[in-house]
Amino acid sequence: MVRCPFFTGFIILCCVTRIYTQQCEQSVDLARFDCHPDDGASQERCEARKCCWRLSVQHTNSTRNYRKSLQDISVPLCYFPSDFPAYSIVSNEPTSFGQRVRIVKSQTTFMPNDILDLTVDLLYETQQRFRIRIYDTFNKRFEVPLDVPVVEKKADMTDYEVKLAQKPFAILVTRKSTGVTLFDSSLSPLIFADQFIHISTRLSSPLLYGLGEHTQPLLINITNEWRRLTFWTRDIGVRPDTNLYGVHPFHINLELNKTGQTNFHGQFMLNANAMDMNLQPLPALTYVTIGGIVDLYVFTGPTVQNVIQQYWDVIGKPLFPPYWTLGFHLCRWGYGTIENLTEVMQRMHDADFPVDIQWTDIDTMYAHLDFTYDNKTFHGLPELVRKIKAEGRHYMNIIDPGISSTQPPGTYPPYDEGLTQGIFITKYNSTEPIVGEVWPGPTVFPDFTNPKTVEWWTKFLAAYHEIIPVDGMWIDMNEPSNFVDGSHEGCTSNSLDNPPYTPHVYGGNITAKTVCTSAQQYLSSHYNLHSMYGYFEAKATNIALRTILKKRPFVLSRSTFAGSGHYTTHWSGDNAATYQDLYQSIPTILNHNIFGMTFAGAEICGFNDETTEDLCTKWMQLGAFYPFMRNHNEIGIKAQDPAVFSWEAQQIMKQALLMRYSLLPYWYTLFFKASSISTTVIEPLFFE
């Protein structure tokens, strides 16, 4: 291990930057790192943080608002000087896994509860995988409860080289064969406060893939662009530049080197707290998260498939779906009655369309209560489902996590028993469940991190299966979604609900359309676990269905986290019947394959708004090549099952389905390979 005050290859740039920033005369706009990432920056506030305030060339030449949207960031007016309070190394000891370094600083920064004494573990886990863990030396902090490999012995050989800078402390990771930078934290200060962690890294090029779940192109090109991406699960219709249903803080970076050889490497920030990632064309990436620790993996590839395989080795390989799930799925919210449902089924049969899996939505429930069906509007549903299964087809239904809390005592066992067992998320510093509102009205939320909740969930899913023999479960609204911000009683005034820094989440605060983040769960606060709610529900549902069905389960989840693909499949959520959303479905599905969600799809023909025959026909043709092929739309609009369209359109759709079904053995082989040897199922050509 070599300690060096400046990293080889960057001596001139670092020296120049140091001279100018000390005088607050930063001449290189691209090398500015934002010292005021929160809104409301002013010169007074900036200088109170002991940072520099200067107009850039861009700001000088333009009078426009340089932040048009949450994601439209630009050269910061307020940026870090080189003499900003920094950590330095006080000890560096070899360990069985690599090194343990202790770093300290004497001055606090602008964030409250700055932690002055940190431990840095450098883990040389495999030849291609390096891990950096930075945490409080004296106080235990929340760490993501993901089952990652535990490596206690340092790899004998590595494809990477690691160097440390003494003061200010920094880490440099390079590829041995080319010297290309894989990680370099020397660009801006490390800040580690209780609810604000800031660490930057140089990128090897401005070309990235990954960083989900966002509506964005497959290639993230920041050659001439500053960009912010926010990570915090959120119930919201599909739209660009917004934090959506899942959190996958993993990216693949193309390497540019003088040899002309094309390599790739990856980074995974294992952190579940609300987070911003700021990208700038230096190129560089800054992680800004409001809790947990720094737990960062570097994967050396060198091919894209190698990087993905190395990532999946950490988060878990994708599940192997049952063969029947590869067929055509049909659903809609708004069948309304069993008569309408059977009419659609007959219409599809008469038109000679295959429907291997028939789905229904929340309108089949009695009063939107989980584990029920409406025996008036959907009388005979159990018999219909058994008929579907007798014909060799399958049936899927939906369930939401919100459990009604207002039914008369003794009439709704899921609530009564859950309350007795204490398995619901509770208010801050209380044993009372926190009450929000979803489809059935006032609701409480199961805490799927509690082992007792898995038993409770299994019991009531089994009882439901006895009545309606579903073949899997569709878990929705599990960000978790809440129709009131926080709770019916509001939230606390403490820092868990009102952190000193709020990432740029849609809605402006972290309790928007979800439960209070001060709410308590079995493993930690909702502040720490929010973005993993869907992950733990999917895991619990997977376990329950294995117990009930005694076979490989099929779970479809809207909300996901890194590693969810080991337990569930995914669809892209509430898209719209537009050509833009048809187009956008392609990079979305490709990205989810990168994230380990290989069985992914989008609502064919669009979920929201009225579709057209031309759009739906084209979407059926495209959807035949989705891993998950489902046609689904919302309540209150016209039907869009293939049989409602013209004879000409139907023939085109049938040709697409014929192609789909002719490839099912090949699809199945790809899913088996994904689950066993970590190869993607659907991918862009350049992966080859």
C-alpha positions in Angstrom: 0.0 0.0 0.0 1.4 3.4 -1.0 0.4 6.6 0.7 0.6 9.7 -1.5 -0.4 13.3 -1.1 -1.3 13.6 -4.8 -2.4 10.8 -7.1 -0.3 10.1 -10.1 -1.8 11.5 -13.3 -3.7 14.3 -11.5 -0.8 16.3 -10.0 -1.2 19.4 -12.2 -5.0 19.5 -12.0 -5.0 19.0 -8.2 -2.3 21.7 -7.7 -4.1 24.2 -9.9 -7.4 23.5 -8.2 -5.9 23.9 -4.7 -4.4 27.3 -5.5 -7.5 28.7 -7.0 -10.0 27.4 -4.5 -8.0 28.7 -1.5 -8.5 32.1 -3.0 -12.1 31.2 -4.1 -11.2 31.9 -7.7 -12.1 28.5 -9.2 -11.3 28.8 -12.9 -12.4 25.3 -13.9 -16.2 25.3 -13.6 -16.5 21.6 -14.2 -14.3 20.9 -11.1 -16.7 22.7 -8.7 -18.5 20.5 -6.1 -21.7 21.8 -4.7 -21.4 23.0 -1.1 -25.1 24.0 -0.9 -27.0 21.1 -2.5 -30.1 22.1 -0.6 -32.4 24.8 -2.0 -32.1 28.5 -1.1 -28.4 29.0 -1.7 -27.2 32.6 -1.3 -23.8 34.2 -0.9 -24.5 34.8 2.8 -25.5 31.2 3.5 -22.6 29.9 1.3 -19.9 31.8 3.1 -21.5 30.9 6.5 -20.6 27.3 5.5 -17.0 28.4 4.8 -17.4 27.8 1.1 -16.8 29.8 -2.0 -19.4 31.9 -3.8 -18.6 32.8 -7.4 -20.5 33.2 -10.7 -19.3 30.7 -13.3 -18.9 31.5 -17.0 -22.3 29.9 -17.6 -24.0 32.0 -15.0 -22.3 35.2 -16.2 -23.5 34.7 -19.8 -27.0 33.7 -18.9 -29.8 35.2 -16.9 -32.0 32.1 -17.0 -32.8 30.2 -13.8 -30.1 27.6 -13.8 -32.2 25.1 -12.0 -35.3 24.6 -14.1 -36.3 21.3 -12.4 -35.2 19.0 -9.6 -32.8 17.2 -12.0 -31.7 20.2 -14.0 -28.6 21.2 -12.0 -25.7 23.2 -13.3 -22.3 24.7 -12.2 -22.8 25.4 -8.5 -22.4 29.0 -7.4 -21.5 27.7 -3.9 -18.6 25.3 -4.0 -16.0 23.7 -1.6 -12.6 25.4 -1.1 -9.6 23.1 -0.9 -9.0 24.0 2.7 -12.4 22.8 3.8 -12.2 20.8 7.1 -11.0 17.3 6.1 -10.2 14.0 7.7 -6.6 12.6 8.0 -5.3 9.2 8.7 -4.2 8.4 12.3 -3.8 4.7 11.9 -3.6 2.1 9.2 -3.5 -1.6 10.2 -3.5 -4.7 8.0 -6.3 -7.1 8.6 -7.3 -10.6 7.2 -9.6 -8.9 4.7 -7.3 -6.0 3.7 -6.9 -2.9 5.8 -8.6 -1.0 8.6 -7.9 2.8 8.6 -8.9 5.3 11.3 -9.5 8.8 10.1 -10.2 11.9 12.2 -10.8 15.6 11.8 -10.7 18.5 14.3 -13.3 20.9 12.8 -17.0 20.3 12.3 -18.8 21.4 9.1 -22.1 23.0 8.4 -24.2 19.9 9.0 -25.3 19.1 12.6 -23.9 16.2 14.5 -20.7 15.9 12.4 -18.9 12.7 13.2 -15.2 13.4 13.7 -13.8 9.9 14.1 -14.4 7.3 11.4 -13.2 3.8 10.6 -12.5 2.8 7.0 -12.5 -0.9 6.1 -10.8 -1.7 2.8 -11.9 -5.2 1.8 -10.1 -6.9 -1.1 -12.9 -9.4 -1.5 -12.2 -11.0 -4.8 -9.9 -10.5 -7.8 -12.5 -8.3 -9.4 -14.4 -6.9 -6.3 -13.3 -4.2 -3.9 -15.4 -2.9 -1.0 -15.1 0.3 0.9 -16.9 0.7 4.3 -16.8 4.0 6.2 -18.6 4.2 9.5 -18.6 5.8 13.0 -15.8 4.5 15.1 -17.7 4.5 18.3 -21.4 4.4 17.6 -23.4 1.7 15.7 -25.3 3.0 12.7 -27.9 1.6 10.5 -26.6 -0.8 7.8 -28.7 -2.2 5.0 -30.0 -5.6 6.0 -29.1 -7.2 2.6 -27.6 -10.7 2.6 -24.3 -9.9 0.9 -21.3 -12.2 0.9 -19.1 -12.1 4.0 -15.5 -12.2 3.0 -12.9 -12.6 5.8 -9.8 -13.3 3.7 -8.1 -10.9 1.4 -7.9 -12.0 -2.2 -4.5 -13.3 -3.2 -4.6 -11.5 -6.6 -6.5 -8.4 -7.7 -7.1 -6.6 -10.9 -7.1 -3.3 -9.0 -4.6 -1.2 -7.1 -5.5 0.9 -4.1 -3.7 4.0 -2.8 -4.5 6.3 0.1 -3.8 10.0 0.6 -2.9 10.9 4.1 -4.3 14.4 4.4 -6.8 15.2 3.3 -7.8 11.6 3.4 -8.8 10.1 0.1 -8.9 6.7 -1.7 -7.8 6.0 -5.2 -8.6 2.7 -7.0 -7.1 2.1 -10.4 -7.1 -0.8 -12.9 -3.7 -2.4 -12.8 -3.5 -3.2 -16.5 -4.3 0.3 -17.8 -4.0 2.7 -14.8 -7.6 4.0 -15.5 -9.3 5.4 -12.4 -12.1 3.2 -11.0 -12.7 5.3 -7.8 -11.1 8.6 -6.7 -12.5 10.4 -3.6 -9.9 13.2 -3.7 -12.1 15.6 -5.7 -14.2 17.0 -2.9 -14.4 16.7 0.9 -15.8 13.7 2.7 -18.5 14.9 5.0 -19.9 12.3 7.5 -22.6 13.8 9.7 -25.4 11.8 11.4 -27.9 12.7 8.7 -25.7 13.9 5.9 -23.0 11.9 4.1 -21.2 13.4 1.1 -18.6 11.6 -0.9 -17.5 12.1 -4.5 -15.6 10.1 -7.1 -14.1 10.7 -10.4 -15.6 8.8 -13.3 -13.4 7.2 -15.9 -15.7 8.7 -18.7 -19.0 10.6 -18.9 -20.8 7.5 -20.2 -22.8 5.5 -17.7 -25.5 2.9 -17.5 -27.8 2.0 -14.6 -28.8 4.2 -11.6 -32.5 3.4 -11.3 -35.4 3.5 -11.1 -35.8 6.5 -13.3 -37.4 7.2 -16.7 -34.3 7.9 -18.7 -32.3 6.8 -21.8 -30.3 3.6 -21.4 -27.1 5.6 -21.8 -26.5 8.4 -19.3 -24.2 10.8 -21.2 -23.0 13.7 -19.1 -20.4 14.9 -21.5 -22.0 18.4 -21.5 -24.6 17.9 -18.8 -25.0 18.3 -15.1 -27.6 16.0 -13.7 -29.1 15.0 -10.4 -30.8 11.6 -9.8 -32.8 11.0 -6.6 -33.3 7.6 -4.9 -36.4 7.1 -2.7 -39.2 4.8 -3.5 -42.3 6.7 -4.5 -45.9 6.0 -5.8 -46.1 8.2 -8.9 -47.1 7.7 -12.5 -44.1 7.1 -14.8 -42.5 10.4 -15.7 -39.0 11.6 -16.5 -36.5 13.0 -13.9 -38.4 11.7 -10.9 -37.7 9.2 -8.2 -39.9 6.2 -9.0 -40.9 2.9 -7.5 -37.5 1.3 -7.1 -34.0 2.0 -5.7 -31.0 0.6 -7.5 -27.9 2.7 -6.8 -25.6 0.8 -9.2 -23.9 2.0 -12.3 -21.6 0.7 -15.1 -19.0 3.1 -16.4 -17.3 2.9 -19.8 -13.5 3.4 -19.5 -11.6 5.5 -21.9 -7.9 4.7 -22.1 -5.0 5.4 -24.5 -4.7 1.7 -25.6 -8.0 1.8 -27.4 -9.2 -1.1 -25.4 -12.8 -0.9 -24.2 -13.3 -1.9 -20.6 -16.1 -1.4 -18.1 -16.4 -1.3 -14.4 -19.2 -0.8 -11.9 -20.0 0.8 -8.5 -22.7 -0.1 -6.1 -23.6 2.2 -3.2 -25.3 -0.1 -0.6 -27.4 2.5 1.1 -31.2 2.6 1.6 -31.6 6.1 2.9 -32.9 8.9 0.7 -30.1 9.9 -1.6 -29.2 12.3 -4.3 -26.5 11.4 -6.9 -25.1 14.5 -8.6 -23.4 13.9 -11.9 -21.1 16.5 -13.6 -19.2 16.5 -16.8 -15.7 16.6 -15.1 -16.7 13.7 -15.1 -17.6 13.0 -11.5 -20.3 11.6 -9.3 -21.2 12.7 -5.8 -23.3 10.6 -3.4 -25.3 12.6 -0.9 -27.3 10.4 1.4 -29.0 11.2 4.7 -28.2 8.1 6.8 -26.5 4.8 7.2 -22.9 4.4 6.3 -20.7 4.4 3.1 -20.7 0.9 1.9 -19.4 1.0 -1.7 -18.4 -1.8 -4.0 -16.2 -1.5 -7.0 -16.4 -4.2 -9.7 -13.6 -4.3 -12.3 -15.4 -6.2 -15.1 -13.8 -5.8 -17.6 -16.8 -6.6 -19.8 -20.3 -5.4 -19.2 -21.5 -9.0 -18.6 -18.6 -9.4 -16.1 -19.6 -6.3 -14.2 -23.2 -7.5 -14.0 -22.2 -11.0 -12.9 -20.0 -9.5 -10.2 -22.8 -7.2 -9.0 -25.3 -10.2 -8.9 -22.7 -12.1 -6.9 -23.3 -9.5 -4.2 -27.1 -8.9 -4.4 -28.2 -12.4 -5.4 -29.0 -14.0 -8.7 -32.5 -13.5 -10.3 -35.3 -16.0 -9.6 -36.1 -18.7 -12.1 -39.8 -18.1 -13.1 -42.2 -20.9 -13.7 -42.6 -21.8 -17.4 -46.3 -20.8 -17.6 -45.4 -17.2 -16.6 -43.8 -16.7 -20.0 -47.1 -16.7 -21.8 -49.5 -13.8 -22.6 -51.1 -12.1 -19.5 -54.3 -10.2 -19.6 -55.7 -7.8 -17.0 -57.5 -4.6 -16.4 -58.6 -2.5 -13.4 -62.3 -2.1 -13.9 -63.8 -5.5 -15.0 -66.4 -4.4 -12.4 -68.4 -7.6 -12.4 -67.8 -11.3 -13.0 -70.1 -11.1 -16.0 -67.8 -8.5 -17.7 -64.8 -10.6 -16.8 -66.2 -13.7 -18.4 -67.4 -11.7 -21.4 -63.8 -10.6 -22.0 -62.5 -14.1 -21.5 -65.0 -15.5 -24.0 -64.3 -12.7 -26.5 -60.6 -13.6 -26.4 -61.4 -17.2 -26.8 -63.7 -16.6 -29.8 -61.1 -14.5 -31.5 -58.6 -17.3 -31.0 -56.2 -15.4 -28.8 -54.1 -17.3 -26.2 -54.4 -16.0 -22.6 -52.3 -18.2 -20.4 -52.8 -16.0 -17.3 -55.9 -14.1 -16.4 -55.5 -11.3 -13.9 -57.9 -9.2 -11.8 -57.3 -5.9 -9.9 -58.6 -4.4 -6.7 -62.2 -4.2 -8.0 -62.7 -7.9 -7.2 -62.2 -7.2 -3.4 -64.9 -6.6 -1.0 -64.6 -2.9 0.0 -61.0 -3.1 -1.1 -60.1 -5.4 1.8 -57.1 -7.7 1.4 -57.8 -11.4 1.4 -61.4 -11.0 0.3 -63.5 -11.0 -2.8 -66.9 -9.3 -3.4 -69.4 -12.2 -3.5 -72.0 -9.9 -5.1 -70.3 -8.3 -8.0 -67.9 -11.2 -8.4 -70.1 -14.0 -7.2 -68.8 -17.3 -8.4 -65.2 -16.1 -8.7 -63.8 -19.2 -6.9 -65.5 -21.5 -9.3 -64.4 -19.4 -12.3 -60.8 -19.6 -11.1 -61.0 -23.4 -10.7 -62.4 -23.6 -14.2 -59.5 -21.5 -15.6 -57.0 -23.8 -13.9 -58.8 -26.9 -15.1 -58.3 -25.7 -18.6 -54.5 -25.6 -18.0 -54.4 -21.8 -17.6 -53.5 -19.7 -14.5 -55.0 -16.9 -12.4 -53.4 -14.0 -10.6 -54.8 -11.4 -8.3 -53.6 -8.3 -6.5 -52.9 -7.5 -2.9 -51.9 -4.2 -1.3 -50.0 -3.9 2.0 -52.5 -1.4 3.6 -54.8 -3.3 6.1 -58.1 -1.7 7.0 -58.2 -0.5 10.6 -61.9 0.5 10.8 -63.8 -2.8 10.4 -66.0 -3.7 13.4 -63.9 -5.7 16.0 -64.0 -9.4 15.3 -65.1 -9.1 11.7 -61.7 -8.7 10.0 -59.1 -11.2 11.3 -56.1 -9.9 9.4 -56.4 -6.6 11.4 -57.5 -8.2 14.7 -54.7 -10.8 14.8 -52.1 -8.4 13.4 -52.9 -5.9 16.2 -52.7 -8.6 18.8 -49.4 -9.9 17.5 -47.9 -6.4 17.1 -46.8 -6.8 13.5 -47.8 -3.3 12.2 -45.5 -0.3 11.8 -45.9 1.9 14.8 -45.9 5.6 15.6 -42.6 7.1 16.8 -41.8 6.1 20.4 -45.2 4.2 20.7 -46.7 0.8 20.4 -49.7 2.1 18.5 -49.9 1.4 14.8 -49.4 4.4 12.5 -52.6 5.0 10.5 -52.6 6.2 7.0 -55.1 5.8 4.2 -55.2 3.7 1.1 -58.0 2.1 -1.0 -60.1 0.7 2.0 -59.9 4.0 3.9 -57.9 4.3 7.1 -55.2 1.6 7.1 -52.2 0.3 9.0 -49.1 -1.2 7.4 -47.6 -4.6 8.1 -43.9 -4.5 9.1 -42.3 -7.1 6.8 -39.0 -6.9 8.6 -40.6 -8.6 11.6 -40.4 -12.4 11.4 -43.9 -12.7 13.0 -45.3 -10.7 10.1 -44.1 -13.4 7.6 -46.0 -16.0 9.6 -49.1 -13.8 9.7 -48.8 -13.0 6.0 -48.4 -16.7 5.2 -51.5 -17.7 7.3 -53.9 -15.3 5.6 -52.5 -15.9 2.1 -53.0 -19.6 2.7 -56.6 -19.0 3.9 -57.3 -16.9 0.8 -55.8 -19.5 -1.4 -58.2 -22.1 0.0 -61.1 -20.0 -1.3 -59.5 -18.6 -4.5 -56.6 -20.8 -5.7 -54.3 -18.1 -7.1 -51.1 -19.1 -8.8 -49.1 -16.2 -7.5 -49.4 -12.8 -6.0 -49.3 -9.3 -7.4 -48.1 -6.9 -4.7 -48.8 -3.3 -5.4 -48.7 0.1 -3.6 -45.7 -1.1 -1.7 -43.4 1.9 -1.8 -45.4 2.0 0.6 -48.0 4.3 -0.8 -50.2 6.4 1.5 -53.0 8.8 0.3 -52.2 11.2 3.2 -48.7 12.5 3.8 -47.3 10.8 6.9 -50.4 9.8 8.8 -53.9 11.0 9.7 -52.4 12.6 12.8 -49.4 14.2 11.0 -45.8 13.5 11.8 -43.4 14.5 14.5 -41.2 17.6 14.4 -38.1 15.6 15.0 -35.2 15.2 12.5 -36.4 11.8 11.3 -39.4 13.4 9.7 -37.6 16.7 9.1 -33.9 16.0 8.3 -31.4 18.9 8.1 -31.0 18.0 4.4 -33.8 16.6 2.2 -32.8 15.0 -1.1 -34.8 16.2 -4.1 -37.6 13.7 -3.8 -40.8 14.3 -5.7 -43.2 16.1 -3.4 -40.5 18.0 -1.6 -40.3 15.9 1.6 -39.6 12.3 2.5 -43.0 11.8 4.1 -44.9 12.8 0.9 -47.4 10.1 0.0 -45.9 7.6 2.4 -45.9 7.0 6.2 -44.0 9.2 8.6 -40.3 8.3 8.4 -40.1 8.5 12.2 -42.4 5.4 12.3 -40.8 2.4 13.9 -40.2 -1.0 12.4 -38.7 -4.2 13.8 -35.3 -3.6 12.4 -35.1 0.2 12.5 -37.0 3.3 11.8 -38.9 3.8 8.5 -36.4 6.6 7.8 -33.9 3.9 7.2 -36.1 1.1 5.8 -38.6 3.0 3.6 -37.0 2.1 0.2 -36.8 -1.5 1.3 -40.5 -1.9 2.1 -41.2 -3.6 -1.3 -38.1 -5.7 -1.0 -39.2 -7.2 2.4 -42.8 -7.6 1.3 -41.6 -9.5 -1.9 -39.4 -11.7 0.2 -42.2 -12.5 2.6 -44.6 -13.2 -0.2 -42.1 -15.5 -1.9 -41.6 -17.4 1.3 -45.4 -17.7 1.8 -46.1 -18.9 -1.7 -43.3 -21.5 -1.5 -45.0 -22.8 1.7 -48.5 -22.8 0.2 -47.9 -24.0 -3.3 -44.9 -26.2 -2.7 -43.3 -25.0 -6.0 -41.4 -22.1 -7.4 -43.5 -19.0 -6.7 -44.5 -16.1 -9.0 -44.5 -12.7 -7.3 -44.9 -9.4 -9.2 -43.9 -6.3 -7.3 -44.1 -2.6 -8.2 -41.5 -1.4 -5.6 -38.1 -2.9 -5.7 -34.6 -2.5 -4.1 -31.2 -4.0 -5.0 -31.6 -7.7 -4.7 -35.3 -7.8 -5.2 -34.9 -9.9 -8.4 -34.0 -12.8 -6.2 -37.6 -12.9 -4.9 -39.8 -11.1 -7.3 -40.5 -9.9 -10.8 -41.3 -6.4 -11.8 -43.4 -4.2 -14.1 -42.6 -0.6 -14.9 -45.7 0.8 -13.2 -48.3 3.3 -14.3 -47.3 4.2 -17.8 -49.5 6.0 -20.3 -50.9 5.1 -23.7 -48.4 7.2 -25.7 -45.7 6.4 -28.2 -43.2 8.0 -25.9 -44.0 5.5 -23.2 -43.9 2.7 -25.7 -40.4 3.9 -26.6 -39.3 4.4 -23.0 -40.3 0.9 -22.1 -37.2 -0.4 -23.9 -34.5 1.2 -21.8 -36.5 0.7 -18.7 -36.6 -3.1 -19.2 -33.0 -3.2 -20.3 -32.0 -1.3 -17.2 -34.0 -3.7 -14.9 -32.1 -6.6 -16.4 -28.9 -4.9 -15.4 -30.4 -4.5 -11.9 -31.1 -8.3 -11.7 -34.8 -7.9 -12.4 -34.7 -10.1 -15.5 -38.4 -10.9 -15.6 -39.6 -7.3 -16.3 -42.2 -5.7 -18.5 -44.3 -2.6 -19.1 -48.1 -2.3 -19.4 -48.8 -3.2 -23.1 -50.9 -0.5 -24.8 -50.5 1.7 -21.8 -52.1 1.8 -18.4 -53.3 5.4 -18.2 -55.4 7.2 -20.9 -57.2 5.8 -24.0 -55.1 3.8 -26.4 -55.5 3.6 -30.2 -55.6 0.7 -32.5 -52.3 1.6 -34.1 -50.5 2.2 -30.8 -51.9 -1.0 -29.3 -51.0 -3.1 -32.3 -47.4 -1.8 -32.3 -47.2 -2.3 -28.6 -48.3 -5.9 -28.8 -45.6 -6.4 -31.4 -43.0 -4.9 -29.1 -44.4 -6.5 -26.0 -44.0 -10.0 -27.6 -40.3 -9.4 -26.8 -40.7 -8.2 -23.3 -39.6 -10.8 -20.7 -43.0 -10.2 -19.0 -45.9 -9.7 -21.5 -49.0 -8.2 -19.9 -51.8 -6.1 -21.4 -53.4 -4.0 -18.6 -55.2 -0.7 -18.3 -57.0 1.5 -15.7 -60.6 1.9 -14.7 -62.9 4.2 -16.5 -61.5 3.9 -20.0 -62.4 1.6 -22.9 -61.2 -2.0 -23.1 -57.9 -2.7 -24.9 -57.8 -6.5 -24.9 -56.7 -7.6 -28.4 -60.1 -9.0 -29.3 -61.8 -5.5 -29.3 -59.8 -4.3 -32.3 -60.3 -4.8 -36.0 -59.7 -8.1 -37.8 -56.6 -6.6 -39.5 -55.1 -5.5 -36.2 -55.9 -8.9 -34.6 -54.0 -10.7 -37.3 -50.9 -8.6 -36.7 -51.2 -9.2 -32.9 -51.6 -12.9 -33.5 -48.4 -13.0 -35.6 -46.6 -11.3 -32.7 -48.0 -13.8 -30.2 -47.1 -16.7 -32.5 -43.5 -15.4 -32.6 -43.6 -15.1 -28.8 -44.8 -18.6 -28.2 -42.4 -20.1 -30.7 -39.6 -18.7 -28.6 -40.8 -19.8 -25.2 -38.3 -22.7 -24.9 -35.5 -20.2 -25.7 -36.9 -17.7 -23.2 -37.0 -20.4 -20.5 -33.4 -21.3 -21.2 -32.3 -17.7 -20.9 -34.1 -17.4 -17.5 -32.5 -20.6 -16.3 -29.0 -19.3 -17.3 -29.8 -15.9 -15.6 -30.7 -17.7 -12.3 -27.7 -20.1 -12.4 -24.8 -18.4 -14.2 -25.8 -14.7 -14.0 -26.4 -13.9 -17.7 -28.9 -11.2 -18.7 -32.1 -12.3 -20.4 -32.6 -9.2 -22.6 -29.8 -6.9 -23.4 -28.5 -4.2 -25.9 -26.4 -5.6 -28.7 -23.2 -3.9 -27.4 -23.3 -6.2 -24.4 -22.0 -8.9 -26.8 
